[in-house]
């Protein structure tokens, strides 16, 4: 199914395919790497402290 989707995207003019996998998700990373995807960059996310957490 993924191959069909990537082919369709290419037919529509897409030159790249991007996806997001959490860095702690080793199984997810291994899955996508087995399909030929490779890490491009990583992101860090910040959030406001939760009320009452650690205080």
C-alpha distance matrix in Angstrom:
0.0 3.8 5.5 5.2 6.3 8.7 9.9 10.6 12.4 14.3 15.4 16.7 18.7 17.0 18.5 17.1 14.5 16.3 15.7 18.3 19.0 22.4 24.5 25.6 22.1 22.3 19.4 17.1 18.5 18.2 14.5 13.7 16.5 15.0 12.0 14.7 15.5 19.2 21.6 23.2 25.6 26.4 27.9 30.6 30.9 34.3 35.4 38.7 40.5 40.3 43.7 45.5 43.2 45.4 48.4
3.8 0.0 3.8 5.4 5.0 6.1 8.5 9.7 10.4 12.3 14.1 15.3 16.6 14.4 15.4 13.7 11.0 12.7 12.3 15.2 16.1 19.7 21.6 23.1 19.8 19.9 17.5 14.8 15.7 15.7 12.2 10.7 13.4 12.6 9.2 11.5 11.9 15.6 17.9 19.4 21.9 23.0 24.6 27.5 28.0 31.5 32.9 36.4 38.3 38.3 41.8 43.8 41.3 43.3 46.3
5.5 3.8 0.0 3.8 5.4 5.1 6.0 8.5 9.8 10.5 12.2 14.2 15.4 13.7 14.4 13.3 11.5 14.1 14.5 17.8 18.8 22.5 24.0 25.7 22.6 22.3 20.0 17.5 17.8 17.4 14.2 12.5 14.3 13.1 9.5 11.1 12.3 16.1 18.9 20.2 23.2 24.7 26.7 29.8 30.7 34.3 35.9 39.4 41.4 41.7 45.2 47.2 44.6 46.6 49.6
5.2 5.4 3.8 0.0 3.8 5.5 5.1 6.1 8.6 9.9 10.5 12.4 14.4 13.3 14.9 14.5 12.9 15.6 16.2 19.6 21.0 24.6 26.6 28.3 25.1 25.2 22.8 20.2 20.8 20.7 17.4 15.6 17.8 16.8 13.2 14.8 15.6 19.3 21.9 22.8 25.6 27.1 28.7 31.7 32.3 35.7 37.1 40.5 42.7 42.8 46.2 48.3 46.0 48.2 51.1
6.3 5.0 5.4 3.8 0.0 3.8 5.4 5.1 6.1 8.6 9.8 10.6 12.5 11.0 13.0 12.2 10.1 12.7 13.3 16.6 18.5 22.2 24.3 26.3 23.3 23.9 21.8 18.7 19.4 19.9 16.7 14.6 17.1 16.8 13.2 14.5 14.5 18.0 20.0 20.6 23.1 24.5 25.7 28.7 29.1 32.5 33.8 37.2 39.5 39.6 43.0 45.3 43.1 45.4 48.1
8.7 6.1 5.1 5.5 3.8 0.0 3.8 5.4 5.0 6.2 8.6 9.8 10.7 8.6 9.8 9.1 7.6 10.8 12.2 15.8 17.8 21.6 23.3 25.6 22.9 23.2 21.5 18.4 18.3 18.9 16.1 13.4 15.3 15.4 11.6 12.0 12.0 15.4 17.6 18.0 20.8 22.7 24.3 27.6 28.4 31.9 33.6 37.1 39.5 40.0 43.5 45.8 43.3 45.4 48.2
9.9 8.5 6.0 5.1 5.4 3.8 0.0 3.8 5.4 5.1 6.2 8.7 9.9 9.3 10.6 11.1 10.7 14.2 15.9 19.6 21.6 25.4 27.0 29.3 26.5 26.6 24.8 21.9 21.8 22.0 19.2 16.7 18.2 17.8 14.0 14.3 14.9 18.3 20.8 21.1 24.1 26.2 27.9 31.2 32.1 35.6 37.3 40.8 43.2 43.7 47.2 49.5 47.1 49.2 52.0
10.6 9.7 8.5 6.1 5.1 5.4 3.8 0.0 3.8 5.4 5.0 6.3 8.8 8.7 11.3 12.1 11.5 14.7 16.4 20.0 22.3 26.0 28.1 30.4 27.7 28.2 26.4 23.3 23.5 24.1 21.2 18.6 20.7 20.6 16.8 17.3 17.3 20.6 22.7 22.6 25.3 27.1 28.3 31.5 32.0 35.3 36.7 40.1 42.7 43.0 46.4 48.9 46.8 49.1 51.7
12.4 10.4 9.8 8.6 6.1 5.0 5.4 3.8 0.0 3.8 5.4 5.0 6.5 5.3 8.1 8.8 8.4 11.7 13.8 17.5 20.2 23.8 25.8 28.4 26.0 26.8 25.4 22.0 21.9 23.1 20.5 17.5 19.4 20.0 16.3 16.3 15.6 18.5 20.1 19.6 22.2 24.1 25.2 28.5 29.0 32.3 33.9 37.2 40.0 40.6 44.0 46.6 44.4 46.7 49.2
14.3 12.3 10.5 9.9 8.6 6.2 5.1 5.4 3.8 0.0 3.8 5.3 5.0 4.7 6.4 8.3 9.3 13.0 15.7 19.4 22.1 25.7 27.3 30.1 27.8 28.1 27.0 23.7 23.1 24.0 21.6 18.5 19.8 20.3 16.6 15.9 15.7 18.4 20.4 19.7 22.6 25.0 26.5 30.0 30.9 34.3 36.2 39.6 42.4 43.2 46.7 49.2 47.0 49.0 51.6
15.4 14.1 12.2 10.5 9.8 8.6 6.2 5.0 5.4 3.8 0.0 3.8 5.4 7.3 9.6 11.9 12.8 16.4 18.9 22.6 25.3 29.0 30.7 33.4 31.0 31.5 30.0 26.8 26.5 27.2 24.7 21.7 23.2 23.4 19.7 19.3 19.3 22.1 24.2 23.4 26.3 28.6 29.9 33.3 34.0 37.3 38.9 42.3 45.1 45.8 49.2 51.8 49.7 51.9 54.4
16.7 15.3 14.2 12.4 10.6 9.8 8.7 6.3 5.0 5.3 3.8 0.0 3.8 5.9 9.3 11.4 12.3 15.4 18.0 21.5 24.6 28.1 30.1 32.9 30.7 31.6 30.4 26.9 26.7 28.0 25.5 22.4 24.1 24.8 21.1 20.7 20.0 22.6 24.1 23.0 25.5 27.6 28.4 31.7 32.1 35.2 36.7 40.0 42.9 43.6 46.9 49.8 47.8 50.2 52.4
18.7 16.6 15.4 14.4 12.5 10.7 9.9 8.8 6.5 5.0 5.4 3.8 0.0 3.8 6.3 9.3 11.3 14.4 17.5 21.1 24.2 27.6 29.3 32.3 30.5 31.2 30.4 27.0 26.2 27.6 25.5 22.1 23.4 24.5 20.9 19.9 19.0 21.1 22.5 21.0 23.5 26.0 27.0 30.4 31.1 34.3 36.2 39.4 42.5 43.5 46.9 49.7 47.6 49.8 52.0
17.0 14.4 13.7 13.3 11.0 8.6 9.3 8.7 5.3 4.7 7.3 5.9 3.8 0.0 3.8 5.7 7.5 10.6 13.8 17.4 20.5 23.9 25.5 28.6 26.8 27.5 26.9 23.4 22.6 24.1 22.2 18.7 20.0 21.4 18.0 16.9 15.6 17.6 18.8 17.4 19.9 22.3 23.4 26.8 27.6 30.9 32.9 36.2 39.2 40.2 43.7 46.4 44.2 46.3 48.6
18.5 15.4 14.4 14.9 13.0 9.8 10.6 11.3 8.1 6.4 9.6 9.3 6.3 3.8 0.0 3.8 7.1 10.2 13.8 17.2 20.1 23.4 24.5 27.8 26.2 26.6 26.3 23.0 21.6 23.0 21.6 17.9 18.5 20.2 17.0 15.1 13.9 15.4 16.7 15.1 17.9 20.8 22.3 26.0 27.3 30.7 33.0 36.4 39.3 40.6 44.2 46.7 44.3 46.1 48.5
17.1 13.7 13.3 14.5 12.2 9.1 11.1 12.1 8.8 8.3 11.9 11.4 9.3 5.7 3.8 0.0 3.8 6.5 10.1 13.5 16.3 19.7 20.7 24.0 22.4 22.9 22.7 19.4 17.9 19.6 18.3 14.6 15.3 17.3 14.4 12.6 10.7 12.1 13.2 11.8 14.6 17.3 18.9 22.6 24.0 27.5 29.8 33.4 36.1 37.4 41.0 43.4 40.9 42.6 45.1
14.5 11.0 11.5 12.9 10.1 7.6 10.7 11.5 8.4 9.3 12.8 12.3 11.3 7.5 7.1 3.8 0.0 3.8 6.8 10.5 13.2 16.8 18.2 21.2 19.4 20.1 19.6 16.1 15.1 16.9 15.3 11.7 13.2 15.2 12.2 11.2 8.9 10.9 11.9 11.3 13.8 15.9 17.4 20.9 22.0 25.6 27.7 31.3 33.8 34.8 38.5 40.8 38.3 40.1 42.8
16.3 12.7 14.1 15.6 12.7 10.8 14.2 14.7 11.7 13.0 16.4 15.4 14.4 10.6 10.2 6.5 3.8 0.0 3.8 7.0 10.1 13.4 14.9 18.0 16.5 17.7 17.7 14.1 13.1 15.6 14.4 10.9 12.6 15.2 12.9 12.0 8.8 9.9 9.8 9.1 10.9 12.4 13.7 17.1 18.2 21.8 24.0 27.6 30.1 31.2 34.8 37.2 34.6 36.4 39.0
15.7 12.3 14.5 16.2 13.3 12.2 15.9 16.4 13.8 15.7 18.9 18.0 17.5 13.8 13.8 10.1 6.8 3.8 0.0 3.8 6.7 10.2 12.2 15.0 13.2 14.8 14.6 10.9 10.5 13.4 12.1 9.1 11.5 14.1 12.3 12.3 9.0 10.1 9.6 9.9 11.0 11.5 12.5 15.5 16.3 19.9 21.8 25.5 27.7 28.5 32.2 34.3 31.7 33.6 36.3
18.3 15.2 17.8 19.6 16.6 15.8 19.6 20.0 17.5 19.4 22.6 21.5 21.1 17.4 17.2 13.5 10.5 7.0 3.8 0.0 3.8 6.7 9.1 11.8 10.6 12.7 13.2 9.7 9.5 12.9 12.4 10.0 12.3 15.3 14.3 14.5 11.0 11.2 9.5 10.2 10.0 9.2 9.7 12.3 12.9 16.5 18.4 22.1 24.2 25.0 28.7 30.7 28.1 29.9 32.6
19.0 16.1 18.8 21.0 18.5 17.8 21.6 22.3 20.2 22.1 25.3 24.6 24.2 20.5 20.1 16.3 13.2 10.1 6.7 3.8 0.0 3.8 6.2 8.4 6.8 9.0 9.8 6.6 6.5 10.2 10.2 8.8 10.9 13.8 13.7 14.2 11.1 11.0 9.3 11.1 10.7 9.3 10.2 12.2 13.1 16.6 18.5 22.2 23.6 24.3 28.0 29.7 26.7 28.3 31.3
22.4 19.7 22.5 24.6 22.2 21.6 25.4 26.0 23.8 25.7 29.0 28.1 27.6 23.9 23.4 19.7 16.8 13.4 10.2 6.7 3.8 0.0 3.8 5.4 5.3 8.4 10.2 8.0 8.1 11.7 12.5 11.9 13.5 16.3 16.9 17.4 14.3 13.5 11.1 12.8 11.4 8.8 9.1 10.0 10.7 14.0 15.8 19.4 20.5 21.2 25.0 26.3 23.2 24.6 27.8
24.5 21.6 24.0 26.6 24.3 23.3 27.0 28.1 25.8 27.3 30.7 30.1 29.3 25.5 24.5 20.7 18.2 14.9 12.2 9.1 6.2 3.8 0.0 3.8 5.5 7.2 10.1 8.9 7.6 11.0 12.9 12.4 12.9 16.0 17.2 17.2 14.2 12.6 9.8 11.9 10.2 7.5 8.8 9.7 11.5 14.7 17.1 20.6 21.4 22.5 26.2 27.3 23.9 24.7 28.0
25.6 23.1 25.7 28.3 26.3 25.6 29.3 30.4 28.4 30.1 33.4 32.9 32.3 28.6 27.8 24.0 21.2 18.0 15.0 11.8 8.4 5.4 3.8 0.0 3.8 5.8 8.9 8.9 8.7 11.3 13.3 13.9 14.5 17.0 18.7 19.3 16.7 15.4 13.2 15.6 14.0 11.2 12.0 12.0 13.2 15.8 17.6 20.8 21.0 21.6 25.2 25.8 22.4 23.1 26.5
22.1 19.8 22.6 25.1 23.3 22.9 26.5 27.7 26.0 27.8 31.0 30.7 30.5 26.8 26.2 22.4 19.4 16.5 13.2 10.6 6.8 5.3 5.5 3.8 0.0 3.8 5.6 5.3 6.2 8.6 10.0 11.0 12.3 14.3 15.8 16.9 14.8 14.2 12.8 15.6 14.9 12.7 13.8 14.5 15.4 18.2 19.8 23.1 23.5 23.7 27.3 28.1 24.8 25.9 29.3
22.3 19.9 22.3 25.2 23.9 23.2 26.6 28.2 26.8 28.1 31.5 31.6 31.2 27.5 26.6 22.9 20.1 17.7 14.8 12.7 9.0 8.4 7.2 5.8 3.8 0.0 3.8 5.5 5.1 6.1 8.5 10.1 10.4 12.1 14.4 15.4 13.9 13.1 12.3 15.7 15.5 13.9 15.8 16.9 18.3 21.3 23.1 26.4 26.7 27.1 30.7 31.2 27.7 28.5 32.0
19.4 17.5 20.0 22.8 21.8 21.5 24.8 26.4 25.4 27.0 30.0 30.4 30.4 26.9 26.3 22.7 19.6 17.7 14.6 13.2 9.8 10.2 10.1 8.9 5.6 3.8 0.0 3.8 5.5 5.1 6.1 8.8 9.9 10.5 12.7 14.6 13.6 13.9 13.9 17.4 17.8 16.6 18.4 19.6 20.7 23.7 25.2 28.5 28.9 28.9 32.4 33.0 29.7 30.8 34.4
17.1 14.8 17.5 20.2 18.7 18.4 21.9 23.3 22.0 23.7 26.8 26.9 27.0 23.4 23.0 19.4 16.1 14.1 10.9 9.7 6.6 8.0 8.9 8.9 5.3 5.5 3.8 0.0 3.8 5.4 5.0 6.4 8.6 9.9 11.0 12.8 11.2 11.9 11.8 15.0 15.5 14.5 16.1 17.8 18.7 22.0 23.5 27.0 27.8 27.9 31.5 32.6 29.5 30.8 34.2
18.5 15.7 17.8 20.8 19.4 18.3 21.8 23.5 21.9 23.1 26.5 26.7 26.2 22.6 21.6 17.9 15.1 13.1 10.5 9.5 6.5 8.1 7.6 8.7 6.2 5.1 5.5 3.8 0.0 3.8 5.4 5.4 6.1 8.6 10.1 10.8 8.9 8.7 8.5 12.0 12.8 12.2 14.6 16.6 18.3 21.7 23.8 27.4 28.4 29.0 32.7 33.8 30.5 31.5 34.9
18.2 15.7 17.4 20.7 19.9 18.9 22.0 24.1 23.1 24.0 27.2 28.0 27.6 24.1 23.0 19.6 16.9 15.6 13.4 12.9 10.2 11.7 11.0 11.3 8.6 6.1 5.1 5.4 3.8 0.0 3.8 5.6 5.1 6.0 8.7 9.9 9.4 9.7 10.7 14.4 15.7 15.5 18.2 20.2 22.0 25.4 27.4 31.0 31.7 32.2 35.9 36.7 33.4 34.3 37.8
14.5 12.2 14.2 17.4 16.7 16.1 19.2 21.2 20.5 21.6 24.7 25.5 25.5 22.2 21.6 18.3 15.3 14.4 12.1 12.4 10.2 12.5 12.9 13.3 10.0 8.5 6.1 5.0 5.4 3.8 0.0 3.8 5.6 5.3 6.7 9.1 9.0 10.6 12.2 15.5 17.2 17.2 19.5 21.7 23.0 26.4 28.2 31.8 32.7 32.9 36.6 37.6 34.5 35.8 39.2
13.7 10.7 12.5 15.6 14.6 13.4 16.7 18.6 17.5 18.5 21.7 22.4 22.1 18.7 17.9 14.6 11.7 10.9 9.1 10.0 8.8 11.9 12.4 13.9 11.0 10.1 8.8 6.4 5.4 5.6 3.8 0.0 3.8 5.3 5.1 6.6 5.4 7.6 9.4 12.4 14.4 15.0 17.5 20.2 21.7 25.3 27.3 30.9 32.3 32.8 36.6 37.9 34.9 36.2 39.5
16.5 13.4 14.3 17.8 17.1 15.3 18.2 20.7 19.4 19.8 23.2 24.1 23.4 20.0 18.5 15.3 13.2 12.6 11.5 12.3 10.9 13.5 12.9 14.5 12.3 10.4 9.9 8.6 6.1 5.1 5.6 3.8 0.0 3.8 5.2 5.1 4.7 5.7 8.2 11.6 14.0 15.0 18.1 20.9 22.9 26.5 28.9 32.6 33.9 34.7 38.4 39.7 36.4 37.4 40.8
15.0 12.6 13.1 16.8 16.8 15.4 17.8 20.6 20.0 20.3 23.4 24.8 24.5 21.4 20.2 17.3 15.2 15.2 14.1 15.3 13.8 16.3 16.0 17.0 14.3 12.1 10.5 9.9 8.6 6.0 5.3 5.3 3.8 0.0 3.8 5.5 7.3 9.2 12.0 15.3 17.8 18.8 21.7 24.4 26.3 29.9 32.0 35.7 36.8 37.4 41.1 42.2 38.9 40.0 43.4
12.0 9.2 9.5 13.2 13.2 11.6 14.0 16.8 16.3 16.6 19.7 21.1 20.9 18.0 17.0 14.4 12.2 12.9 12.3 14.3 13.7 16.9 17.2 18.7 15.8 14.4 12.7 11.0 10.1 8.7 6.7 5.1 5.2 3.8 0.0 3.8 5.9 9.1 12.2 14.9 17.7 19.0 21.8 24.8 26.4 30.1 32.2 35.9 37.3 37.9 41.6 43.0 39.9 41.3 44.6
14.7 11.5 11.1 14.8 14.5 12.0 14.3 17.3 16.3 15.9 19.3 20.7 19.9 16.9 15.1 12.6 11.2 12.0 12.3 14.5 14.2 17.4 17.2 19.3 16.9 15.4 14.6 12.8 10.8 9.9 9.1 6.6 5.1 5.5 3.8 0.0 3.8 6.5 10.2 12.5 15.7 17.7 20.7 24.0 26.0 29.7 32.2 35.9 37.6 38.5 42.2 43.7 40.6 41.8 45.0
15.5 11.9 12.3 15.6 14.5 12.0 14.9 17.3 15.6 15.7 19.3 20.0 19.0 15.6 13.9 10.7 8.9 8.8 9.0 11.0 11.1 14.3 14.2 16.7 14.8 13.9 13.6 11.2 8.9 9.4 9.0 5.4 4.7 7.3 5.9 3.8 0.0 3.8 7.0 9.1 12.2 14.1 17.0 20.3 22.4 26.1 28.6 32.4 34.1 35.1 38.9 40.6 37.5 38.7 41.8
19.2 15.6 16.1 19.3 18.0 15.4 18.3 20.6 18.5 18.4 22.1 22.6 21.1 17.6 15.4 12.1 10.9 9.9 10.1 11.2 11.0 13.5 12.6 15.4 14.2 13.1 13.9 11.9 8.7 9.7 10.6 7.6 5.7 9.2 9.1 6.5 3.8 0.0 3.8 6.4 9.4 11.6 14.9 18.2 20.8 24.4 27.3 31.0 32.7 34.0 37.8 39.4 36.2 37.1 40.2
21.6 17.9 18.9 21.9 20.0 17.6 20.8 22.7 20.1 20.4 24.2 24.1 22.5 18.8 16.7 13.2 11.9 9.8 9.6 9.5 9.3 11.1 9.8 13.2 12.8 12.3 13.9 11.8 8.5 10.7 12.2 9.4 8.2 12.0 12.2 10.2 7.0 3.8 0.0 3.8 5.9 7.8 11.3 14.6 17.3 20.9 23.9 27.6 29.3 30.9 34.7 36.2 33.0 33.8 36.8
23.2 19.4 20.2 22.8 20.6 18.0 21.1 22.6 19.6 19.7 23.4 23.0 21.0 17.4 15.1 11.8 11.3 9.1 9.9 10.2 11.1 12.8 11.9 15.6 15.6 15.7 17.4 15.0 12.0 14.4 15.5 12.4 11.6 15.3 14.9 12.5 9.1 6.4 3.8 0.0 3.8 7.1 10.3 13.9 16.7 20.3 23.4 27.1 29.1 31.0 34.8 36.6 33.5 34.4 37.1
25.6 21.9 23.2 25.6 23.1 20.8 24.1 25.3 22.2 22.6 26.3 25.5 23.5 19.9 17.9 14.6 13.8 10.9 11.0 10.0 10.7 11.4 10.2 14.0 14.9 15.5 17.8 15.5 12.8 15.7 17.2 14.4 14.0 17.8 17.7 15.7 12.2 9.4 5.9 3.8 0.0 3.8 6.9 10.4 13.4 16.8 20.1 23.7 25.7 27.8 31.5 33.3 30.3 31.1 33.7
26.4 23.0 24.7 27.1 24.5 22.7 26.2 27.1 24.1 25.0 28.6 27.6 26.0 22.3 20.8 17.3 15.9 12.4 11.5 9.2 9.3 8.8 7.5 11.2 12.7 13.9 16.6 14.5 12.2 15.5 17.2 15.0 15.0 18.8 19.0 17.7 14.1 11.6 7.8 7.1 3.8 0.0 3.8 7.0 10.1 13.5 16.8 20.4 22.2 24.2 28.0 29.6 26.6 27.4 30.0
27.9 24.6 26.7 28.7 25.7 24.3 27.9 28.3 25.2 26.5 29.9 28.4 27.0 23.4 22.3 18.9 17.4 13.7 12.5 9.7 10.2 9.1 8.8 12.0 13.8 15.8 18.4 16.1 14.6 18.2 19.5 17.5 18.1 21.7 21.8 20.7 17.0 14.9 11.3 10.3 6.9 3.8 0.0 3.8 6.5 10.0 13.3 16.8 18.9 21.1 24.7 26.7 23.8 24.8 27.2
30.6 27.5 29.8 31.7 28.7 27.6 31.2 31.5 28.5 30.0 33.3 31.7 30.4 26.8 26.0 22.6 20.9 17.1 15.5 12.3 12.2 10.0 9.7 12.0 14.5 16.9 19.6 17.8 16.6 20.2 21.7 20.2 20.9 24.4 24.8 24.0 20.3 18.2 14.6 13.9 10.4 7.0 3.8 0.0 3.7 6.7 10.2 13.6 15.4 17.8 21.4 23.2 20.3 21.2 23.6
30.9 28.0 30.7 32.3 29.1 28.4 32.1 32.0 29.0 30.9 34.0 32.1 31.1 27.6 27.3 24.0 22.0 18.2 16.3 12.9 13.1 10.7 11.5 13.2 15.4 18.3 20.7 18.7 18.3 22.0 23.0 21.7 22.9 26.3 26.4 26.0 22.4 20.8 17.3 16.7 13.4 10.1 6.5 3.7 0.0 3.7 6.8 10.4 12.6 14.7 18.3 20.5 17.9 19.3 21.5
34.3 31.5 34.3 35.7 32.5 31.9 35.6 35.3 32.3 34.3 37.3 35.2 34.3 30.9 30.7 27.5 25.6 21.8 19.9 16.5 16.6 14.0 14.7 15.8 18.2 21.3 23.7 22.0 21.7 25.4 26.4 25.3 26.5 29.9 30.1 29.7 26.1 24.4 20.9 20.3 16.8 13.5 10.0 6.7 3.7 0.0 3.8 7.0 9.2 11.8 15.3 17.5 15.2 16.6 18.3
35.4 32.9 35.9 37.1 33.8 33.6 37.3 36.7 33.9 36.2 38.9 36.7 36.2 32.9 33.0 29.8 27.7 24.0 21.8 18.4 18.5 15.8 17.1 17.6 19.8 23.1 25.2 23.5 23.8 27.4 28.2 27.3 28.9 32.0 32.2 32.2 28.6 27.3 23.9 23.4 20.1 16.8 13.3 10.2 6.8 3.8 0.0 3.8 6.4 8.5 11.9 14.5 12.7 14.7 16.2
38.7 36.4 39.4 40.5 37.2 37.1 40.8 40.1 37.2 39.6 42.3 40.0 39.4 36.2 36.4 33.4 31.3 27.6 25.5 22.1 22.2 19.4 20.6 20.8 23.1 26.4 28.5 27.0 27.4 31.0 31.8 30.9 32.6 35.7 35.9 35.9 32.4 31.0 27.6 27.1 23.7 20.4 16.8 13.6 10.4 7.0 3.8 0.0 3.8 6.4 9.0 11.9 10.8 13.0 13.7
40.5 38.3 41.4 42.7 39.5 39.5 43.2 42.7 40.0 42.4 45.1 42.9 42.5 39.2 39.3 36.1 33.8 30.1 27.7 24.2 23.6 20.5 21.4 21.0 23.5 26.7 28.9 27.8 28.4 31.7 32.7 32.3 33.9 36.8 37.3 37.6 34.1 32.7 29.3 29.1 25.7 22.2 18.9 15.4 12.6 9.2 6.4 3.8 0.0 3.8 6.4 8.5 7.1 9.2 10.0
40.3 38.3 41.7 42.8 39.6 40.0 43.7 43.0 40.6 43.2 45.8 43.6 43.5 40.2 40.6 37.4 34.8 31.2 28.5 25.0 24.3 21.2 22.5 21.6 23.7 27.1 28.9 27.9 29.0 32.2 32.9 32.8 34.7 37.4 37.9 38.5 35.1 34.0 30.9 31.0 27.8 24.2 21.1 17.8 14.7 11.8 8.5 6.4 3.8 0.0 3.8 6.3 5.5 8.8 9.6
43.7 41.8 45.2 46.2 43.0 43.5 47.2 46.4 44.0 46.7 49.2 46.9 46.9 43.7 44.2 41.0 38.5 34.8 32.2 28.7 28.0 25.0 26.2 25.2 27.3 30.7 32.4 31.5 32.7 35.9 36.6 36.6 38.4 41.1 41.6 42.2 38.9 37.8 34.7 34.8 31.5 28.0 24.7 21.4 18.3 15.3 11.9 9.0 6.4 3.8 0.0 3.8 5.6 8.7 8.2
45.5 43.8 47.2 48.3 45.3 45.8 49.5 48.9 46.6 49.2 51.8 49.8 49.7 46.4 46.7 43.4 40.8 37.2 34.3 30.7 29.7 26.3 27.3 25.8 28.1 31.2 33.0 32.6 33.8 36.7 37.6 37.9 39.7 42.2 43.0 43.7 40.6 39.4 36.2 36.6 33.3 29.6 26.7 23.2 20.5 17.5 14.5 11.9 8.5 6.3 3.8 0.0 3.8 6.2 5.5
43.2 41.3 44.6 46.0 43.1 43.3 47.1 46.8 44.4 47.0 49.7 47.8 47.6 44.2 44.3 40.9 38.3 34.6 31.7 28.1 26.7 23.2 23.9 22.4 24.8 27.7 29.7 29.5 30.5 33.4 34.5 34.9 36.4 38.9 39.9 40.6 37.5 36.2 33.0 33.5 30.3 26.6 23.8 20.3 17.9 15.2 12.7 10.8 7.1 5.5 5.6 3.8 0.0 3.8 5.5
45.4 43.3 46.6 48.2 45.4 45.4 49.2 49.1 46.7 49.0 51.9 50.2 49.8 46.3 46.1 42.6 40.1 36.4 33.6 29.9 28.3 24.6 24.7 23.1 25.9 28.5 30.8 30.8 31.5 34.3 35.8 36.2 37.4 40.0 41.3 41.8 38.7 37.1 33.8 34.4 31.1 27.4 24.8 21.2 19.3 16.6 14.7 13.0 9.2 8.8 8.7 6.2 3.8 0.0 3.8
48.4 46.3 49.6 51.1 48.1 48.2 52.0 51.7 49.2 51.6 54.4 52.4 52.0 48.6 48.5 45.1 42.8 39.0 36.3 32.6 31.3 27.8 28.0 26.5 29.3 32.0 34.4 34.2 34.9 37.8 39.2 39.5 40.8 43.4 44.6 45.0 41.8 40.2 36.8 37.1 33.7 30.0 27.2 23.6 21.5 18.3 16.2 13.7 10.0 9.6 8.2 5.5 5.5 3.8 0.0
